[in-house]
Amino acid sequence: MAHAGVPGDHALVKTEISVSRNVLRPGERGDIVLHLDPSDGIHVNARPPVTFAVAPGGIVILDSLAEQPIDVRHGYLATSHPVRQPFHVLPDTRPGEYTLRGTCTYFYCSDNEGWCRKASLPIELTFTIMK
């Protein structure tokens, strides 16, 4: 489990990030899956949205904006469901083990104190490409 936030605040939003499938083939699709668990009195903003970026020169391309469940009653991110970032493996990728590196950025706020903070979460996810 990874933690995100500013120094001293990392416990306010616990995070877990994974890849939807540990084994993929060239050209196949998968998802980066982000679970967010804010502490009581903290919410994760839906606007601006959670964003993902992958390091250049990798073997995956992000397909679209992340799929984000919204709590329509409050307008916040519905953290009871994960955020999913679709991607696909480049078709000319050779078989082997790879590590997807990048960052995930989101904003979280205090319900009682009125402040908001930006969090950047490093991503390092390992998976295997089969022929």
RAPE-V360301 format. One record per helix or strand of 3 or more residues. SS is the DSSP state (a for helix, b for strand). FROM is the first residue (numbers start at 0). TO is the last residue. If there is no record, write none. Layout:
ss,from,to
SS,FROM,TO
SS,FROM,TO
This chain:
ss,from,to
b,1,3
b,12,18
b,22,24
b,28,37
b,41,44
b,50,53
b,59,61
b,82,88
b,95,109
b,115,129
